[in-house]
């Protein structure tokens, strides 16, 4: 596919729960923001002003990466759009139905920080994606994200309260139900991530490890309260997908 060489353009990442927008000008990411899904008909000549920040032109070229086919089909109606496919991403060994968000994020990480790299994406889902020094996809894992794990207990068990995840590590041994939920989920996630990082670094000890996604900063704050040396290797970059799109 051929992408525009315009000095101004928009990136749209259609995630599992939100639209993630990036505004590029002269090669720089000037603004990024999130909106809810837009479910009205798309004009083929102009973008809906409801999803754009003020003063951003609504006729700019639009580059879309999507994990939601129904939303992808809607934005195809805009005449000045390019849709990124998995085959556009220069990472070896990607499987055909891999999430485009995972592939773009790890490509953006490798271009920005160098390969090999491990990307931990803390979004609606919590994903691990590893690529070696030859830009070859090694593998990864997927599990429910922080919010999904907290919501699932109150949704499925009526006697349990809906709990927001804390900004700091909770007490591991808790004396009431709400704190016990926080402890159980947070410490299990942190321990699980540590296992993946430790295992990855056995094979790729010089690898970069980058945390991205909407809950990345909260998770990072949990990690720095631990005494694990490997957690000190973590970087946080919430714009990896945009770096991947820009690099393509």
C-alpha positions, 0 to 999 in steps of 0.5 A: 500500500502507499501512504501519503507524504503529507506534512499533516496527517492523522493516525487512528488506532481502533482498539477493543474499547476506544478510538486512539487518535494521533495528529502528526505535523512535519514528522512530529506527533503533536497531539494524541487523544482518545474518544469513544467509538463513533457510530454515525455514517462517515462522510466521504469528504470530511471527518466528523468534528466530534472526534477531533481536537479543536483547530485540527483540519477535518480533511487530513489524510487518515491512516487506520489500524484496527482490531474491530472489523465493524469499525474498520468498515465504517472508516473506509467510507472516508475517501482520504484513508489508508488501512494498515494490514498485518502484511504491511508490517516488516516483522518476520513470522507474524501470524495472519490474524495477529492483532494489528495493535500488537504488531505495530506496537512491537515494530514501533518499539524496535524502531525506537529503542532497537531490537530485540524487544519485549512489549507489554501492552496494558490495555483492555487486554494485557499482552506480551509480544517479543521480537528478536534481534533479527526482527522476527516475532518469537511469540507472546501471550494474552490475558484480561487487562486490569479493569477486566479482571476487577470488573469480572468479579463483581459482574459474575459474583453478586456478593462481591463489590466493584473495586477500582484498582489502586494507584499504589501497591495494596497490602498483600495480606488484606483484612477485608474483601475490597482490599483482598480483591485488590491484593489478589489481582494486583500481586498475581498480575505483577508476579505473572509479568515478572515471570514473563520478563525473567524468562524472556531475558534468559534468551535475550539479556540485552532486550529492551522491555517497554510498557505501553497501553492505557494502564501502563503508568499505573502498572509501572508504579506497581513495579517500581515499588518492588525490589526486582532488578528486571523491573528497573529495565522497564521503559514506559511509552504509550505511543508505540503504536503511533511510532509504528504507524509513522515508521511504515 
